[in-house]
Amino acid sequence: MTISRRHFCGTLGTSLALANSTLFAEDPKSRPLRVIAYNIYKCTGWPKNRAGAKRAVAKGQMAKRLAMELALHEPDIINFSESPSEELTKEVAKLMGMNHVRFPSGGNWPGTLLSKFEITESQNAPMKGGRPKELFTRHWGRAVIKSPDGEPLIVHSAHLYPTADPTIRLKEIQAMIESMKPDFDAGKPMLVIGDLNHGPDSDEYKLWIDAGWVDTFAKIGKGDGLTFKSDIPKRRIDFVMAAGPIANQVVESKPLFEGAFRLNVDDEESFALSDHLPQLAVFHRTE
């Protein structure tokens, strides 16, 4: 039996809606908070020159494939780096029953934040005096999310400069830390999620740690936690960082080296959803 694309899309939407309704039949105040950071490679599939990836893009399937795979992990908050058109990310948000905020890029790599909960405010590159031209050419945005327990959660979605030379990244992180200081000093629950383009053995990483941020994977993860690339991962550059009370509530942190996130190197026809793996972090709720 051949299934039409219309039937496939309708079935997928219904399945995701049912999954969401079952998930939120639980008391949201008692559920763990599940957060994913994911560079989605503009939703082209990777490698994007594979026939399967080209077909999926041409048939308009990528948002649905992405939503289906992410929904398996029941996320409450998702960061996208290297977002495609806003139309596509809004389609993912609709399929997953999530709110949507787009953070414009200083270049051509906008960010997106999706949340099951209300996003009460958002700012793009919230620096004093505005964004210098050379900084945040990928993206950085701040949002406040109304969590089920009523406590505002501050989420910084970020994708930092990618070159081997750390000079610009160091300036970006210093600017972010300065901007975050009032919230940090007030002890507010905060997250930094995204593709930070540095490893845990770098000067950039040291800036985060010295400022009091907690790397959730370093705190509770197992193994090397490699997130790039999605065929044979060799680097850990995607992070969920935490500060304030939420930093003590992390119970799980790991890259999702599985399913459609992972490239099967033994199948020349296969493709992954991105060249990165998503980084998942899970936080328990306070009583």
C-alpha positions, 0 to 999 in steps of 0.5 A, a space after each residue: 500500500 502506497 501512502 500519499 504525502 498528505 496522508 503521511 503528514 496528517 498522520 504525523 501531525 496527529 501522532 505528535 499531537 497525541 504524544 503531546 496531549 499524553 505528555 501534558 496529562 501529567 502535572 507539568 510541575 512534577 515533570 523533569 525539565 528537558 532541554 535540547 541544544 541542536 545545530 540543525 545545519 539549516 534543515 538540509 540534512 547532512 551530508 546535504 548532497 546525498 540523494 536522500 537528503 535532497 529528496 527530503 528537502 525537495 518534498 518538504 519533509 525536513 521540518 516533519 522529520 525533525 519534529 518527529 525525531 525531537 518529539 521522541 525525547 519529550 523536550 520542553 525547551 529547544 535551541 536551534 543554531 543555523 536555522 533555516 527559513 522562519 517558515 520551516 522553524 514555525 512548522 516544527 514549532 506547530 507540529 510539536 506544540 511549542 512557542 517560537 522565538 527567532 533571533 536574527 543573525 549578524 550574518 546568515 545563521 539565525 537562532 531559534 528558541 522553542 518552548 512548551 511554556 510561555 515565552 514572556 520576553 525576548 531580546 536579540 544580542 542584549 548588549 549595552 550600546 548594541 551589537 558590534 559588527 564583528 560579534 555574534 555574526 551567528 546568533 545570541 538571544 535572551 528569553 524569559 520562560 514562564 515555567 510551570 512552578 511560576 519561577 521565570 527561567 532565563 534562557 540564553 540561546 547562542 551560536 558562537 564564532 567558529 574559527 580556530 582563532 578564539 579571539 572573537 569567541 572570547 570577546 563574545 563570551 565576555 560580553 555575554 557574561 557582563 550582560 548576564 551579571 545582574 541576573 546571575 548576581 540575583 541568583 536567578 535560574 539561567 541556562 546557556 544552550 547552543 553551539 559554542 564552537 569551543 571545547 572543554 579544554 579551551 580558554 573560552 570554556 574557562 571563562 564560563 567556569 570562572 564566572 560560575 557557570 556549570 557545564 551540565 555534561 561535566 557535572 553528570 554526563 558519562 564518557 566524552 560527550 562528543 557532539 560533532 560530527 554526527 558520523 564519527 563524533 570527535 569534538 564536544 562543542 554543543 553545551 547546556 550550561 546552567 547557573 542559579 538553583 537549576 544548576 543543582 537540579 541536573 540529573 542527566 546530560 548527554 549527546 543524542 547519538 541515535 536515530 535520525 540524528 546519527 549518520 550510518 557510515 555503513 550506508 552510502 544512501 543514508 543522511 543525518 538531520 544535521 552534522 551536529 548531534 543534539 545535546 540533551 540535559 534533564 533537570 528535576 523539579 524542586 518540591 
